[in-house]
Amino acid sequence: MRLSDASQNDYSEILEVWEASVRATHDFVSEADIAFYKPLILNEYLDAVALKCAIDDSGNIVGFIGVAEGNVEMLFIAPQNRGTGVGKSLLMHGIDVMKASKVDVNEQNPDAVGFYKHMGFKQVGRSETDGMGKPYPILHMELA
């Protein structure tokens, strides 16, 4: 596996990874909300972050991280690559190179909360809704 800067040519594959990851880890998100977020991610959110992809030996994107202003805005791993170190590699790059020190994570995704705690983040706040006002509580975390 190698890390690579993402370009707009990668966006459709990144969106596929995002959707597969959300479906595997966010069982609390409705189909309507997946449909709501997909065009936002593709047309707005990916352009708003510094974006790095994890590429497997076959040249496929298996995960990605997006960082803006010291905040991990997105970290998603293809379901078949969860637990293989892809997320850890991307997050460590985000911390060490992209200078990320904060993350907002869905409270209803205990695996992600546990991952960030394991990686040295601690909860510093909580919001009842996500950034779009949807009923998905968000934990605000920072590196300890």
Secondary structure as a PSIPRED ss2 file (coil, helix, strand):
# PSIPRED VFORMAT (PSIPRED V4.0)

   1 M C   1.000  0.000  0.000
   2 R E   0.000  0.000  1.000
   3 L E   0.000  0.000  1.000
   4 S E   0.000  0.000  1.000
   5 D E   0.000  0.000  1.000
   6 A C   1.000  0.000  0.000
   7 S C   1.000  0.000  0.000
   8 Q H   0.000  1.000  0.000
   9 N H   0.000  1.000  0.000
  10 D H   0.000  1.000  0.000
  11 Y H   0.000  1.000  0.000
  12 S H   0.000  1.000  0.000
  13 E H   0.000  1.000  0.000
  14 I H   0.000  1.000  0.000
  15 L H   0.000  1.000  0.000
  16 E H   0.000  1.000  0.000
  17 V H   0.000  1.000  0.000
  18 W H   0.000  1.000  0.000
  19 E H   0.000  1.000  0.000
  20 A H   0.000  1.000  0.000
  21 S H   0.000  1.000  0.000
  22 V H   0.000  1.000  0.000
  23 R H   0.000  1.000  0.000
  24 A H   0.000  1.000  0.000
  25 T H   0.000  1.000  0.000
  26 H C   1.000  0.000  0.000
  27 D C   1.000  0.000  0.000
  28 F C   1.000  0.000  0.000
  29 V C   1.000  0.000  0.000
  30 S C   1.000  0.000  0.000
  31 E H   0.000  1.000  0.000
  32 A H   0.000  1.000  0.000
  33 D H   0.000  1.000  0.000
  34 I H   0.000  1.000  0.000
  35 A H   0.000  1.000  0.000
  36 F H   0.000  1.000  0.000
  37 Y H   0.000  1.000  0.000
  38 K H   0.000  1.000  0.000
  39 P H   0.000  1.000  0.000
  40 L H   0.000  1.000  0.000
  41 I H   0.000  1.000  0.000
  42 L H   0.000  1.000  0.000
  43 N H   0.000  1.000  0.000
  44 E H   0.000  1.000  0.000
  45 Y H   0.000  1.000  0.000
  46 L H   0.000  1.000  0.000
  47 D H   0.000  1.000  0.000
  48 A H   0.000  1.000  0.000
  49 V C   1.000  0.000  0.000
  50 A E   0.000  0.000  1.000
  51 L E   0.000  0.000  1.000
  52 K E   0.000  0.000  1.000
  53 C E   0.000  0.000  1.000
  54 A E   0.000  0.000  1.000
  55 I E   0.000  0.000  1.000
  56 D C   1.000  0.000  0.000
  57 D C   1.000  0.000  0.000
  58 S C   1.000  0.000  0.000
  59 G C   1.000  0.000  0.000
  60 N C   1.000  0.000  0.000
  61 I E   0.000  0.000  1.000
  62 V E   0.000  0.000  1.000
  63 G E   0.000  0.000  1.000
  64 F E   0.000  0.000  1.000
  65 I E   0.000  0.000  1.000
  66 G E   0.000  0.000  1.000
  67 V E   0.000  0.000  1.000
  68 A E   0.000  0.000  1.000
  69 E C   1.000  0.000  0.000
  70 G C   1.000  0.000  0.000
  71 N E   0.000  0.000  1.000
  72 V E   0.000  0.000  1.000
  73 E E   0.000  0.000  1.000
  74 M E   0.000  0.000  1.000
  75 L E   0.000  0.000  1.000
  76 F E   0.000  0.000  1.000
  77 I E   0.000  0.000  1.000
  78 A C   1.000  0.000  0.000
  79 P H   0.000  1.000  0.000
  80 Q H   0.000  1.000  0.000
  81 N H   0.000  1.000  0.000
  82 R C   1.000  0.000  0.000
  83 G C   1.000  0.000  0.000
  84 T C   1.000  0.000  0.000
  85 G C   1.000  0.000  0.000
  86 V H   0.000  1.000  0.000
  87 G H   0.000  1.000  0.000
  88 K H   0.000  1.000  0.000
  89 S H   0.000  1.000  0.000
  90 L H   0.000  1.000  0.000
  91 L H   0.000  1.000  0.000
  92 M H   0.000  1.000  0.000
  93 H H   0.000  1.000  0.000
  94 G H   0.000  1.000  0.000
  95 I H   0.000  1.000  0.000
  96 D H   0.000  1.000  0.000
  97 V C   1.000  0.000  0.000
  98 M C   1.000  0.000  0.000
  99 K C   1.000  0.000  0.000
 100 A C   1.000  0.000  0.000
 101 S C   1.000  0.000  0.000
 102 K E   0.000  0.000  1.000
 103 V E   0.000  0.000  1.000
 104 D E   0.000  0.000  1.000
 105 V E   0.000  0.000  1.000
 106 N E   0.000  0.000  1.000
 107 E C   1.000  0.000  0.000
 108 Q C   1.000  0.000  0.000
 109 N C   1.000  0.000  0.000
 110 P H   0.000  1.000  0.000
 111 D H   0.000  1.000  0.000
 112 A H   0.000  1.000  0.000
 113 V H   0.000  1.000  0.000
 114 G H   0.000  1.000  0.000
 115 F H   0.000  1.000  0.000
 116 Y H   0.000  1.000  0.000
 117 K H   0.000  1.000  0.000
 118 H H   0.000  1.000  0.000
 119 M C   1.000  0.000  0.000
 120 G C   1.000  0.000  0.000
 121 F E   0.000  0.000  1.000
 122 K E   0.000  0.000  1.000
 123 Q E   0.000  0.000  1.000
 124 V E   0.000  0.000  1.000
 125 G E   0.000  0.000  1.000
 126 R E   0.000  0.000  1.000
 127 S E   0.000  0.000  1.000
 128 E C   1.000  0.000  0.000
 129 T C   1.000  0.000  0.000
 130 D C   1.000  0.000  0.000
 131 G C   1.000  0.000  0.000
 132 M C   1.000  0.000  0.000
 133 G C   1.000  0.000  0.000
 134 K C   1.000  0.000  0.000
 135 P C   1.000  0.000  0.000
 136 Y C   1.000  0.000  0.000
 137 P C   1.000  0.000  0.000
 138 I E   0.000  0.000  1.000
 139 L E   0.000  0.000  1.000
 140 H E   0.000  0.000  1.000
 141 M E   0.000  0.000  1.000
 142 E E   0.000  0.000  1.000
 143 L E   0.000  0.000  1.000
 144 A C   1.000  0.000  0.000
